[in-house]
């Protein structure tokens, strides 16, 4: 039984770190709003944008449906952490932290998330989005590696 419980602490710790890092960055950006937008260089720009949709602003007019969808993702990822093999839990922790932080934004900002990183040619995003993508890529690589073994 001890072996099966490995990785819960790490997953929850990663989720907490992602949540705090994202919320702190958003607090900093909102606190610095008077100085924005700010061109960092190389096509990178810091600016405040509120996104009521999901990836690439899809379903921006869906309202509370998006909030419920994100809440369902949080529940699903939490269940996956409990039910998955220990090797998948760190990646799921990254995804959970980002999804929780974005859900917190949606509850705070009337269904929208605060995005502030703009890279030339891409829609705005935030740190939570970056961790969700990183966790998803890591999870996919682990799943693919598991199928080859």
N, C-alpha and C positions, 0 to 999 in steps of 0.2 A: 504494500500500500504506500509506503514511503516514496518509492520510486515514481509512482503515478502522480504524486503531488508536486514533483519538481517543476519549477518554472513559473508557478503562480506568483510568487513574490516578485520575481524579475519582471514579469508581464505587468503587474500592477504598479511597480516602481517606474517602469518606462512610461506607462500611461500617465502617471502623475507628473513626471518630468516634462513630458510633451505638453500636457494641459497647462502647467505653470509657465513654461517657456512661451507658449502661444499667447496666453492671457497677459503675461507681463509685456510681451512685445506689442500687443494691441494697446495696452495701457500707455506705453511709451509713445506710440504713434499718435494716439488721440491727444496726449499731453503736448505733443510737438506739432499739432495740427496747424498752428500759425506759420510754421516754417515749411509747410508742404504745399505743393509738391517739391521734391528735391531730386535732382538728377545726380545719381551716384557716378555714372559714367559707363561706357560700354553697353549702352542700351538698357541699363538698370535704373529704375526710377521708383522712388517711394512716394505714394499718394494714397489718400483714403478713398475707398470705394466700398459701397455696401451692395452685396450680391444676395438677392432673394431666391436665386435659383440654385442649381447644383452645378457640377462641372461645366465649364465654359458657358455659364449663365443659362443653361437649358432649364426649362420649366419655371422661369422667373415669375410667371403669373399664376403659379399653382397655389400660392398662399400657404395655409396651414398644412396642406398635404405634404409639402416638402419637410416641414417640421416633424410631422408624424413619421415620414420616411426615414429621416435621420435618427429619430428616437428608436425606430425599429432596427436600424443598423447597429446602434449602440447595444441594444438588447441581444441581437444576433452575434455580434463580435464577443460580447461577454460570455454568451453560451458557448461559443467556439473555444474560448480560452479554457473553460471548464472541461469541455469534452475532447479537446485536441491532444495530440501527442506533445510532450514537453518541448520538442524542438521547434514547434510552430508558435509557441506562446510569446516569445519576445517580439516577433513580427506583429502578432495580433495585439500586443500591448501598445505598439506604436500607432496602429490603426485606431485602437480604442481611445487613446489619449487625444488624437486629432479629432475624432468624431465627437467625443464629449465636449471638447473646447468649442467646436463649431456649433454644437447643439446649444451650449450655453449662450453663444452669440445670438443664435436665432431666437432664444427666449428673451434675451435682453434687447435686441434691436428689431423687434416686430417682424420676425421671420427671416431676417437677413444676417449674413456673416460680414464681419469687417475684414476686407482684403486691403493689402497695402503694398505689396511687392508687384511691380510691373516690369516685365522683361519684354523688350521690343518684340512684337509679333505674337505675344501671348496675352491671354486675359490676366487680370490681376489675381493674386492669390495671397495666402498667408502661411505662416509657419506650420499650422496644423495641416494644411493641405500638403505641404512638402513631406511631413512625416507620414501622412496617410499613403502617399505615393511610395515613399521609401519602404514602408511596412508591406504594402501590396507587392512590390517588386521582390522584396526579400522572401515573402511567403510563397510567391510563384516559383522563385528559384529553389526553395526548399522542397516544394511539392514535386517539381520536375526532377530534382536530385533524388528524391525518395523513390520515384518511379523507375529510375535507372538502376538503383541499388538492388 
